């Protein structure tokens, strides 16, 4: 083999190794940033979900309460109608 061919082969191998390690280092930082961003988004979504679940439970209780009140009003209206029919 020619000396220049060996030097070019060594140089090419070194450049390849340099590119591999350099790219991995940049990728690690980028991936770490993306993971931290995703973790923060997940935390926000979890807190939003828990808040929505609490609000949904409150709405269910309010709906039940309103249903009970409507039923009571219906009974009172029936009583009033009965009294009015007796008066006629």
PLY file of the C-alpha trace (Angstrom):
ply
format ascii 1.0
element vertex 88
property float x
property float y
property float z
element edge 87
property int vertex1
property int vertex2
end_header
0.00 0.00 0.00
1.08 3.46 -0.72
1.90 5.76 2.20
-0.63 8.32 1.01
-3.35 5.67 0.85
-2.62 4.62 4.43
-2.65 8.24 5.63
-5.94 8.92 3.85
-7.45 5.70 5.32
-6.35 6.68 8.84
-7.65 10.21 8.33
-11.00 8.88 7.05
-11.29 6.49 10.00
-10.50 9.30 12.44
-13.06 11.57 10.79
-15.67 8.81 11.01
-14.98 8.23 14.71
-15.04 12.01 15.31
-18.41 12.32 13.54
-19.91 9.44 15.51
-18.88 10.72 18.95
-19.59 14.37 18.14
-23.11 13.61 16.90
-23.92 11.44 19.91
-22.94 14.20 22.29
-25.24 16.67 20.56
-28.03 14.14 20.39
-27.76 13.44 24.11
-28.26 17.09 25.01
-31.13 17.44 22.55
-32.79 14.27 23.82
-32.36 15.36 27.43
-34.01 18.69 26.62
-36.88 16.96 24.84
-37.39 14.51 27.71
-37.47 17.32 30.28
-39.98 19.23 28.12
-42.16 16.13 27.83
-41.96 15.52 31.58
-43.10 19.06 32.32
-45.95 18.72 29.82
-47.00 15.45 31.44
-47.03 17.08 34.88
-49.21 19.91 33.58
-51.59 17.46 31.93
-51.81 15.33 35.09
-52.66 18.36 37.20
-55.22 19.46 34.62
-56.77 15.99 34.59
-57.00 15.87 38.37
-58.58 19.33 38.45
-61.08 18.28 35.77
-61.91 15.11 37.71
-62.58 17.17 40.84
-64.75 19.59 38.90
-66.63 16.68 37.34
-67.33 15.21 40.79
-68.57 18.61 41.98
-70.79 18.89 38.91
-72.25 15.43 39.57
-73.07 16.39 43.15
-74.61 19.67 41.99
-76.63 17.82 39.36
-77.94 15.38 41.97
-78.83 18.28 44.25
-80.65 20.06 41.42
-82.52 16.87 40.58
-83.65 16.56 44.19
-84.75 20.20 44.28
-86.68 19.80 41.02
-88.40 16.72 42.43
-89.36 18.65 45.59
-90.71 21.54 43.49
-92.69 19.07 41.41
-94.29 17.64 44.57
-95.14 21.13 45.82
-96.68 22.07 42.47
-98.78 18.88 42.57
-99.99 19.78 46.07
-100.88 23.30 44.95
-102.72 21.96 41.91
-104.61 19.51 44.10
-105.63 22.30 46.49
-106.72 24.50 43.57
-108.80 21.69 42.09
-110.53 21.16 45.43
-111.31 24.87 45.70
-113.04 24.95 42.31
0 1
1 2
2 3
3 4
4 5
5 6
6 7
7 8
8 9
9 10
10 11
11 12
12 13
13 14
14 15
15 16
16 17
17 18
18 19
19 20
20 21
21 22
22 23
23 24
24 25
25 26
26 27
27 28
28 29
29 30
30 31
31 32
32 33
33 34
34 35
35 36
36 37
37 38
38 39
39 40
40 41
41 42
42 43
43 44
44 45
45 46
46 47
47 48
48 49
49 50
50 51
51 52
52 53
53 54
54 55
55 56
56 57
57 58
58 59
59 60
60 61
61 62
62 63
63 64
64 65
65 66
66 67
67 68
68 69
69 70
70 71
71 72
72 73
73 74
74 75
75 76
76 77
77 78
78 79
79 80
80 81
81 82
82 83
83 84
84 85
85 86
86 87
